[in-house]
Structures are given as structure tokens and as C-alpha cells.
């Protein structure tokens, strides 16, 4: 590739990362630990996106591809560094109306519970919370659409039972 082509590819990649920065940060935040801080996960994800960028064939939506590469980066880091789970009790019931002053605390607690889930459960619930359609979740995770529905239901039930502990 000539110099001009390389610069164009770099500009295109930087624009892509800027456009999906929030998505990358959100995925990384679900996998961040003391051993693997979010900044390290983010940097690793962007590096892996850069390495994979020339191979992106456009067979899926760019957002699907970004989710998949970012999730795989975080999961690989989790495997490399082992599990470091911190338990946090959470007491909330379904149909609670959150007050603005307590909403941030409740969300933080929910995120802590989500961090205790398995890798795939965490990915599925993250994508569901992002309002991704089942088909896109299936494309990202490699599951069938019906399997996504089943696993999502089980994951929600698991979160509910964890919050009651």
C-alpha cells in the first residue's frame, strides 16, 4: 500500500474509533477489574480493531464487527489474567421507580452484578441493554437467535437471584 493509501486508511480508522468510542468504552467497562483497568482494556480493544481493520469485509454492520472484536479482546484479557470477581449485594425489586439521586448508585450496583456473570452472559446482557436486536446479538456472539432469547432469559433470572442474596 502506498503512503497516501496508508494515511487514508489511518484517517478512516480514527474516524471509526471516534464514532464508536462510547460503545468500546461501555463494553470495556463491563470487563474492567483491578488487574485489567478499563483504560488497558480500551487500548487493547483499539489495537485489536486496528489489526483486524484491513480484514473487515463489510459482511456485517460495522457496529456488529466493533462489538465482536471488542468483546473478544476483553474476553481474551479475562482468560489471560484469570477471574477476579468482587461480590456486591444488591437489593432491588422489579418495577422499582428509580429516584434521580439514587439512580446512579443503583446502576453501579447493577454493573457490579453484571461483572459477576460469565463471559457470554455478560456479553448478551450488555448488548441487550444497548437495545441491540436479537439477530445482531446472535451475529456478535455466534449464537442462534433462539439461543440468544433463551440465554437472555436465564441471565435475567440469574441477575434477579443474585440481587436477592
Buried (B, 14 or more C-beta within 10 A) or exposed (E): EEEEEEEEBEEEBEEBBEEBEEBBBBBBBBBBBEEBEBEBBBEBBBEBBBEBBEEBEEEBEEBBBBBBBBBBBBBBBBEEEEEEEEEBEBEBEEEEEEEEEEEEEBEEBBBBBBBBBEBBBBBBBBBBEBEBEBEBBBBBBEBEBEBBBEBBEEBBEBBEEBBEE
